[in-house]
Amino acid sequence: SITKERTEIILQGTSSLDPNDPTAVWEEFEFKCKPGDLRRRPCLISPYHYRLDWLMWLAAFQTYEQNEWIIHLAGKLLAQEEGTLSLLATNPFAGRDPP
């Protein structure tokens, strides 16, 4: 069975020099098929899943200590690694300094 409630991991970045500043603007990295922007049409690729999106859903049931790959993913997003960014639907920092 599938759960009735869905916990989501959201990855965000900011261009603010002080991420603790209350005026810092946080921007979300959008995944190809993971739920996100409510104005976006749902992804339908049945019977397949985008692997990263699927792993993000499964990781939401556990802690980051049980899914250390999330820390590595965040590091690659901070470094703006092209291969990693190609797995995402959007990069809010495209053409700008990395978060």
WOVENFEN-V267978 format. One record per backbone hydrogen bond with DSSP energy under -1.0 kcal/mol. CO is the residue of the C=O (numbers start at 1). NH is the residue of the N-H. If there is no record, write none. Layout:
CO;NH + CO;NH
This chain:
11;29 + 13;27 + 18;21 + 21;24 + 27;13 + 30;89 + 30;90 + 37;40 + 45;48 + 50;54 + 51;55 + 52;56 + 53;57 + 54;58 + 55;59 + 56;60 + 58;61 + 59;62 + 67;70 + 68;72 + 69;73 + 70;74 + 71;75 + 72;76 + 73;77 + 74;78 + 75;79 + 76;81 + 81;85 + 82;86 + 84;87 + 85;88 + 91;94 + 93;96
